[in-house]
Amino acid sequence: MKAKGHLMFAARMRDYVQLLKPNLSFMVVFSSVVGYLLAPNVVFAWKEVILLFGGGMLVTGGANTINQILERNSDGLMKRTMLRPMPDGRMNAGEAWIFATVTGILGAWLLAYFFNPLAGILSFISLLLYAFAYTPMKKRHPVAVLIGAIPGALPPLIGWVAATGSMSLGGWILFLIQFFWQFPHFWPIAWVEYEDYMKAGIRMLPSREGKTKFTGLQCMFYSIVLVPLAILPRLVNLTGNIGMRVSIAAGVMYFVASVIFFIKNDHKSAKRVMFASFIYLPIVLLALLFDKL
């Protein structure tokens, strides 16, 4: 009986971890930590980094949990999500709401208490936008991607605010880079998973006609913006020439992948843009940080 209880407890813990979407949450919080460390006069300290990381993971996990609560019926219709705790019947919505409330509020409180109130408020606004604006809009209009890009771009700004207490220019530049990065990141995923999304009534592609070349064209427009944006951190002395050059090169790589996607409009080229997006953000953030002035 004791061994069975341990197994049940471990299974429940795995369900809670699944609600947090740890892979997605890690990248989000990683950008917040980099935003914090890029702020002037901030040096790496384990205590602050762990607190920022923990608070960010809790807030992001709360938002992801609410997303899964609201989409539990849709998730049950898609292959990649049908085994999540709620559509699979392993957890009810009431339990998930308790978990989302506790993690979201606790995470925002940690950021407000150990850093400053503005950081906590911004993190909670991000949760509300993601959970209650982006999530329901996914079934109504492709503008959901634009709405979702706002909370998706807030983490580095939140990190900057945690360090400085203000929403100054450096933080907004990091916000803009992450904002424009998201469109060529989301759309190829929506292109590859189009049939699965359609089963659930989720509309993410920019064209009503579905998997047309217009998606690749839009990816080109948004990725090319990242090239001149890469100059801004250097202009405001956030980073040096190496950080700027690496960011420009990463932006060109992202744009070239988008051009190929536009030309070929096939599964392989869509996945190439997806992989380019996974490479772009960590490379750019780390390059800016390692060459911090």
C-alpha positions as CSV (number, residue, x, y, z in Angstrom):
1,M,0.0,0.0,0.0
2,K,2.8,2.4,0.9
3,A,4.5,1.8,-2.5
4,K,1.2,2.3,-4.3
5,G,0.8,5.6,-2.4
6,H,4.2,6.8,-3.5
7,L,3.4,5.9,-7.1
8,M,0.2,7.8,-6.9
9,F,1.9,10.8,-5.4
10,A,4.6,10.7,-8.1
11,A,2.0,10.5,-10.8
12,R,0.1,13.5,-9.4
13,M,3.3,15.5,-9.2
14,R,4.0,14.7,-12.9
15,D,0.5,16.0,-13.7
16,Y,1.2,19.3,-11.9
17,V,4.5,19.6,-13.7
18,Q,2.7,19.0,-17.0
19,L,0.3,21.9,-16.2
20,L,3.3,24.2,-15.8
21,K,4.5,23.4,-19.4
22,P,8.2,23.5,-18.1
23,N,9.9,23.6,-21.5
24,L,7.9,26.6,-22.6
25,S,8.1,28.2,-19.2
26,F,11.9,27.8,-19.0
27,M,12.5,29.8,-22.2
28,V,10.1,32.5,-21.0
29,V,11.8,32.8,-17.6
30,F,15.2,32.6,-19.2
31,S,14.5,35.7,-21.2
32,S,13.4,37.4,-18.0
33,V,16.6,36.5,-16.2
34,V,18.7,37.9,-19.1
35,G,16.6,41.1,-19.1
36,Y,17.5,41.4,-15.4
37,L,21.2,40.8,-15.9
38,L,21.4,43.2,-18.8
39,A,20.3,46.1,-16.7
40,P,23.0,48.7,-15.7
41,N,25.0,48.0,-12.6
42,V,23.5,44.5,-12.1
43,V,25.9,41.6,-11.5
44,F,25.1,38.0,-11.3
45,A,24.0,36.9,-7.8
46,W,22.5,33.4,-7.2
47,K,19.9,34.6,-4.7
48,E,18.3,37.2,-7.0
49,V,18.5,35.0,-10.1
50,I,16.9,32.0,-8.2
51,L,14.1,34.3,-6.8
52,L,13.4,35.8,-10.2
53,F,13.5,32.4,-11.9
54,G,11.2,30.9,-9.3
55,G,8.7,33.7,-9.3
56,G,8.7,33.8,-13.1
57,M,8.1,30.0,-13.3
58,L,5.2,30.2,-10.9
59,V,3.5,33.1,-12.8
60,T,4.1,31.5,-16.2
61,G,2.9,28.1,-14.8
62,G,-0.2,29.7,-13.5
63,A,-0.9,31.2,-16.9
64,N,-0.2,27.9,-18.7
65,T,-2.6,26.1,-16.3
66,I,-5.4,28.5,-16.9
67,N,-4.8,28.1,-20.6
68,Q,-5.2,24.3,-20.2
69,I,-8.3,24.7,-18.1
70,L,-10.0,26.9,-20.7
71,E,-8.9,24.6,-23.6
72,R,-9.4,21.3,-21.9
73,N,-12.2,20.3,-24.3
74,S,-10.2,21.4,-27.4
75,D,-7.1,19.6,-26.1
76,G,-9.0,16.4,-26.0
77,L,-9.5,16.6,-29.8
78,M,-5.8,17.1,-30.7
79,K,-3.1,14.3,-30.8
80,R,-0.4,16.4,-29.1
81,T,-2.6,17.5,-26.2
82,M,-5.1,14.8,-25.6
83,L,-3.0,13.1,-22.9
84,R,-2.7,16.3,-20.7
85,P,-4.1,15.8,-17.2
86,M,-7.6,17.3,-17.8
87,P,-8.6,16.0,-21.2
88,D,-7.3,12.5,-20.1
89,G,-9.5,12.7,-17.0
90,R,-6.7,12.5,-14.5
91,M,-7.5,15.9,-13.0
92,N,-10.6,18.0,-12.7
93,A,-10.9,21.7,-13.5
94,G,-11.5,22.7,-9.9
95,E,-8.2,21.2,-8.7
96,A,-6.4,22.9,-11.7
97,W,-8.0,26.3,-10.8
98,I,-6.7,26.0,-7.2
99,F,-3.2,25.2,-8.6
100,A,-3.3,28.1,-11.1
101,T,-4.5,30.6,-8.4
102,V,-1.8,29.6,-5.9
103,T,1.1,29.6,-8.4
104,G,0.1,32.8,-10.2
105,I,-0.5,34.9,-7.0
106,L,2.6,33.4,-5.2
107,G,4.8,34.1,-8.2
108,A,3.7,37.7,-8.6
109,W,4.0,38.2,-4.9
110,L,7.6,36.9,-4.9
111,L,8.6,39.4,-7.7
112,A,6.8,42.3,-5.9
113,Y,8.3,41.5,-2.5
114,F,11.9,40.7,-3.3
115,F,12.3,43.1,-6.2
116,N,9.7,45.8,-6.6
117,P,5.9,46.1,-6.9
118,L,6.0,47.1,-10.6
119,A,7.7,43.8,-11.5
120,G,5.0,41.9,-9.7
121,I,2.2,43.9,-11.3
122,L,3.6,43.5,-14.8
123,S,4.0,39.7,-14.3
124,F,0.3,39.5,-13.2
125,I,-0.8,41.6,-16.1
126,S,1.1,39.2,-18.4
127,L,-0.8,36.2,-16.8
128,L,-4.1,37.9,-17.3
129,L,-3.4,38.8,-21.0
130,Y,-2.2,35.3,-21.8
131,A,-5.0,33.4,-20.0
132,F,-8.0,35.6,-20.6
133,A,-7.3,37.5,-23.8
134,Y,-5.0,35.3,-25.9
135,T,-6.5,31.9,-25.0
136,P,-10.2,32.6,-25.8
137,M,-9.2,34.6,-28.9
138,K,-7.5,31.6,-30.5
139,K,-10.8,30.2,-31.6
140,R,-12.2,33.5,-32.9
141,H,-9.6,35.3,-35.0
142,P,-5.9,35.0,-36.0
143,V,-5.3,38.3,-34.2
144,A,-4.8,36.0,-31.2
145,V,-1.1,35.7,-32.3
146,L,-0.7,39.5,-32.0
147,I,-2.4,39.5,-28.6
148,G,-0.3,36.6,-27.4
149,A,2.9,38.3,-28.5
150,I,2.4,41.0,-25.9
151,P,2.5,38.8,-22.8
152,G,5.1,36.7,-24.6
153,A,7.4,39.7,-25.0
154,L,6.9,41.0,-21.4
155,P,9.4,38.7,-19.6
156,P,12.6,40.5,-20.5
157,L,10.9,43.8,-19.7
158,I,9.8,42.3,-16.3
159,G,13.4,41.2,-15.6
160,W,14.6,44.7,-16.5
161,V,12.0,46.3,-14.2
162,A,13.0,43.9,-11.4
163,A,16.5,45.2,-11.7
164,T,15.8,48.9,-12.2
165,G,12.3,49.6,-10.9
166,S,11.4,51.4,-14.1
167,M,10.2,50.7,-17.6
168,S,13.1,52.5,-19.3
169,L,14.4,52.3,-22.9
170,G,16.6,49.2,-22.5
171,G,13.8,47.1,-21.3
172,W,11.5,48.2,-24.1
173,I,14.2,47.3,-26.7
174,L,14.3,43.8,-25.3
175,F,10.5,43.7,-25.4
176,L,10.5,44.6,-29.1
177,I,13.1,42.0,-30.0
178,Q,11.1,39.2,-28.3
179,F,7.8,40.7,-29.7
180,F,8.8,40.4,-33.3
181,W,10.6,37.1,-32.8
182,Q,7.3,35.4,-31.9
183,F,5.4,35.7,-35.1
184,P,7.7,33.6,-37.3
185,H,7.9,31.3,-34.3
186,F,4.2,30.7,-33.9
187,W,3.1,30.6,-37.5
188,P,5.2,27.7,-38.7
189,I,4.0,25.7,-35.7
190,A,0.5,26.5,-36.6
191,W,1.2,25.6,-40.3
192,V,2.7,22.2,-39.3
193,E,-0.1,21.5,-36.8
194,Y,-2.9,23.0,-39.0
195,E,-5.0,19.9,-39.3
196,D,-4.8,19.2,-35.6
197,Y,-5.7,22.8,-34.8
198,M,-8.7,22.7,-37.2
199,K,-10.2,19.8,-35.3
200,A,-10.3,21.9,-32.2
201,G,-11.5,25.0,-34.0
202,I,-8.3,27.0,-33.3
203,R,-7.4,29.6,-35.9
204,M,-3.7,30.7,-35.8
205,L,-2.6,31.2,-39.4
206,P,-2.7,34.7,-40.9
207,S,-4.8,33.6,-43.9
208,R,-8.4,32.3,-43.8
209,E,-7.5,30.0,-46.6
210,G,-5.1,28.1,-44.4
211,K,-1.7,26.8,-45.5
212,T,-1.0,29.3,-48.2
213,K,2.3,31.1,-49.0
214,F,0.9,34.2,-47.2
215,T,2.2,32.6,-43.9
216,G,5.7,32.5,-45.2
217,L,5.4,36.1,-46.5
218,Q,4.3,37.3,-43.1
219,C,7.2,35.4,-41.5
220,M,9.5,37.3,-43.8
221,F,8.1,40.7,-42.8
222,Y,8.5,40.1,-39.1
223,S,11.9,38.3,-39.2
224,I,13.5,41.1,-41.3
225,V,12.5,43.6,-38.7
226,L,14.8,41.8,-36.2
227,V,17.9,42.8,-38.3
228,P,17.7,46.6,-37.7
229,L,16.4,46.0,-34.2
230,A,19.7,44.2,-33.5
231,I,21.4,47.6,-33.7
232,L,19.4,49.2,-31.0
233,P,21.0,47.5,-28.0
234,R,24.4,48.7,-29.2
235,L,23.1,52.3,-29.7
236,V,22.0,52.5,-26.1
237,N,25.1,50.7,-24.8
238,L,23.4,47.6,-23.6
239,T,25.9,45.5,-25.5
240,G,29.1,45.8,-27.6
241,N,29.9,45.2,-31.2
242,I,30.1,41.4,-30.9
243,G,26.6,41.2,-29.3
244,M,25.3,43.4,-32.1
245,R,26.9,41.4,-34.9
246,V,25.8,38.0,-33.6
247,S,22.3,39.4,-33.3
248,I,22.3,40.7,-36.8
249,A,23.6,37.3,-38.1
250,A,20.9,35.5,-36.2
251,G,18.3,37.8,-37.7
252,V,19.6,37.2,-41.2
253,M,19.5,33.4,-40.6
254,Y,15.9,33.7,-39.4
255,F,14.9,35.8,-42.4
256,V,16.6,33.4,-44.9
257,A,14.7,30.4,-43.3
258,S,11.4,32.5,-43.7
259,V,12.2,33.2,-47.4
260,I,12.7,29.5,-48.1
261,F,9.4,28.8,-46.3
262,F,7.7,31.4,-48.5
263,I,9.1,29.9,-51.7
264,K,8.5,26.2,-50.9
265,N,5.5,26.4,-48.6
266,D,6.0,22.9,-47.4
267,H,6.3,20.9,-44.2
268,K,10.2,20.8,-44.3
269,S,10.6,24.5,-44.8
270,A,8.0,25.3,-42.1
271,K,10.0,23.2,-39.6
272,R,13.2,24.9,-40.7
273,V,11.7,28.2,-39.6
274,M,10.6,26.6,-36.3
275,F,14.1,25.4,-35.6
276,A,15.5,28.8,-36.6
277,S,13.2,30.4,-34.0
278,F,14.4,28.0,-31.3
279,I,18.0,28.9,-32.1
280,Y,17.5,32.6,-32.6
281,L,16.3,33.7,-29.2
282,P,18.8,32.0,-26.9
283,I,21.7,32.9,-29.2
284,V,20.7,36.6,-29.3
285,L,20.0,36.9,-25.6
286,L,23.2,35.2,-24.6
287,A,25.3,37.2,-27.1
288,L,23.8,40.5,-25.7
289,L,24.6,39.4,-22.2
290,F,28.1,38.1,-22.7
291,D,29.0,41.3,-24.5
292,K,27.3,43.6,-22.0
293,L,28.9,47.0,-21.6
